Amino acid sequence: MAAAAVLVFVAGLAADQLSKSWALTALVDGATIPLLPTVSLRLAFNPGVAFGLGADQGPVAAVFILVILIVLGFWICWNLVRGTARPHILLLVAVAAGGSGNMYDRLSRADGAPFTGAVVDFIAVDWFAVFNVGDILTVVGILAWVVTGPLLHSRETTAA
């Protein structure tokens, strides 16, 4: 299980950072690549958290998110070491990978003060938001974990 967790984390982080690197080179000077009628690829920088909220509280929000990532990482490791991790914990590993990719942006793009860097976003859904692969990992991972957790738990209790 630990090897799978490392693989999911590394693959998620790599997919996030490689896609952002591509976006930073392919989508410069306002370039847009249409995909569907309301979906395109276009470069944006988000100083806030989800949906640009908290842009004026960027560093404070980033520290709060960092604390959540650290706690999540310790919880995942604790369960892996104890051998109590179920396969759906890999969904939380994907969440940690996505959050870590965005945290890397905040740290590596900081302009003087820590945690002031903007997150690179490039998947634009006109009626919704502009986001990135890390955001997808985080949101889908949390939703899938919430949905599968009770289902798997109920199967385990009925099987026992």
C-alpha positions in Angstrom: 0.0 0.0 0.0 2.9 2.4 0.8 4.4 1.9 -2.6 1.1 2.7 -4.3 0.7 5.8 -2.1 4.2 7.0 -3.2 3.3 6.3 -6.8 0.0 8.2 -6.7 1.6 11.2 -4.9 4.6 11.4 -7.3 2.4 10.9 -10.4 -0.1 13.5 -9.2 2.5 16.1 -8.4 4.4 15.4 -11.6 1.2 15.7 -13.7 0.3 19.0 -12.0 3.8 20.6 -12.4 4.4 19.3 -15.9 1.0 20.6 -17.1 1.7 24.0 -15.5 5.1 24.1 -17.1 3.5 23.4 -20.5 0.9 26.1 -19.9 3.5 28.7 -19.0 5.2 28.1 -22.3 2.3 27.4 -24.6 -0.2 29.9 -23.3 1.9 33.1 -23.2 0.8 36.5 -24.4 -2.9 35.7 -24.0 -2.9 32.6 -26.2 -6.1 30.6 -25.9 -6.7 27.0 -27.1 -10.5 26.3 -27.4 -11.5 22.8 -26.4 -15.3 22.9 -26.2 -17.8 25.8 -26.6 -17.3 27.0 -23.1 -14.0 25.3 -22.2 -10.6 26.5 -23.2 -7.0 26.5 -22.1 -5.8 30.0 -21.1 -3.2 31.1 -18.6 -4.2 32.7 -15.3 -2.5 33.3 -12.0 -4.5 32.9 -8.8 -3.2 34.7 -5.7 -6.1 33.4 -3.6 -7.5 30.0 -2.9 -10.3 28.2 -4.7 -12.1 30.4 -7.3 -9.8 33.3 -6.5 -11.4 33.8 -3.1 -9.2 35.2 -0.4 -6.8 36.9 -2.8 -6.3 39.7 -0.2 -5.5 37.0 2.4 -3.2 34.9 0.2 -0.3 34.3 2.6 -2.6 33.6 5.6 -4.7 31.3 3.6 -1.6 29.6 2.2 -0.3 28.9 5.7 -3.6 27.5 6.7 -3.6 25.2 3.7 0.0 24.2 4.4 -1.0 23.2 8.0 -3.9 21.1 6.5 -1.5 19.4 4.1 1.0 18.6 6.8 -1.7 17.1 9.0 -3.1 15.1 6.1 0.4 13.9 5.3 1.0 12.7 8.8 -2.5 11.0 9.0 -1.8 9.2 5.7 1.7 8.1 6.9 0.3 7.0 10.2 -2.3 4.8 8.6 0.2 3.4 6.2 2.7 2.6 8.9 0.1 1.0 11.2 -1.2 -1.1 8.3 -4.7 0.3 8.7 -4.9 2.1 5.4 -7.6 1.0 3.1 -7.3 1.3 -0.7 -9.5 4.5 -0.7 -6.8 6.3 1.3 -5.1 6.7 -2.1 -7.8 9.2 -2.9 -6.5 11.3 0.0 -2.9 10.9 -1.4 -4.2 12.4 -4.6 -5.6 15.3 -2.6 -2.2 15.8 -0.9 -0.5 15.7 -4.3 -2.8 18.3 -5.8 -2.5 20.6 -2.7 1.3 20.1 -2.7 1.5 21.2 -6.4 -0.4 24.4 -5.7 1.6 25.0 -2.5 4.8 24.6 -4.6 3.5 27.4 -6.8 2.9 29.6 -3.8 6.4 29.0 -2.5 8.4 29.0 -5.8 6.6 32.1 -7.3 6.7 34.2 -4.1 7.9 37.8 -4.8 9.8 38.6 -1.6 7.5 37.5 1.2 6.8 33.8 1.8 3.6 32.3 0.5 2.8 35.3 -1.8 3.2 33.4 -5.1 0.3 32.9 -7.4 -0.9 29.5 -8.4 -0.8 28.8 -12.2 -4.3 28.0 -13.6 -5.0 27.2 -17.2 -8.2 25.1 -17.6 -10.9 27.7 -18.1 -14.6 26.8 -17.9 -16.2 30.1 -18.8 -19.3 29.6 -16.6 -17.4 28.3 -13.7 -13.7 28.9 -13.0 -10.1 28.6 -14.2 -8.2 25.8 -12.5 -5.4 23.3 -12.9 -4.6 19.6 -12.5 -3.8 20.0 -8.8 -7.3 21.5 -8.3 -8.8 18.5 -10.1 -6.9 16.0 -7.9 -7.9 17.9 -4.8 -11.6 18.3 -5.5 -12.2 14.9 -7.2 -10.1 13.1 -4.5 -12.1 14.6 -1.7 -15.4 14.0 -3.3 -14.5 10.4 -4.2 -13.1 9.8 -0.7 -16.3 11.1 0.9 -18.5 8.9 -1.3 -16.4 5.7 -1.2 -15.6 5.9 2.5 -19.1 5.2 3.9 -19.8 2.7 1.1 -16.6 0.7 1.9 -17.2 1.0 5.6 -20.8 -0.4 5.3 -19.5 -3.3 3.2 -16.9 -4.1 5.8 -19.4 -4.1 8.7 -21.9 -6.2 6.8 -19.2 -8.7 5.9 -18.0 -9.0 9.5 
